[in-house]
Amino acid sequence: MTLEEMRNLSPDAIAAQEGLLRKERFNLRFRKAMGEVENPMRLRAIRRELAQIKTIQNEKVRAVAKEGGGQGLERGLRVKG
């Protein structure tokens, strides 16, 4: 999934995608420990996609907070600018 496609998803869809990737990463790590991984580069791709999803989630939180005057930021995030 490209970054633009991820940015167009709703927050619920992004959270669902994150859950799927976390589950897939767990399964791949387990299979790697058993020596049954078919594509070890998929682990890197999953880590990268998870980082992108977290970045997009953070962008959306900051955008909402900036519109609302910085009120109600989750996890104590600060808005620059």
C-alpha positions, 0 to 999 in steps of 0.5 A: 500500500502506498503512502497516499493510499494510507493517508486517504484511509479513515483512522479506523481503517488505519488502526485495522491495517496496523493490527493486521501488520502486527499479527503478520509480523508476529507470525513471521517472527515465530516462523523465522525462529522455527526456520521456516521463513520463505521471504525474510525481506517481508519482515523488513517491509512490514516494519517499514509499513508499520512505521509509515502507519504510525507516522500517518496516525501522528500526522492526523492527530497533530492536524486535528490538534492544530485545528482545535488550538492544541487542545486534547492532544493524545500522549502529550504531543506538542504541535510545532508552529 
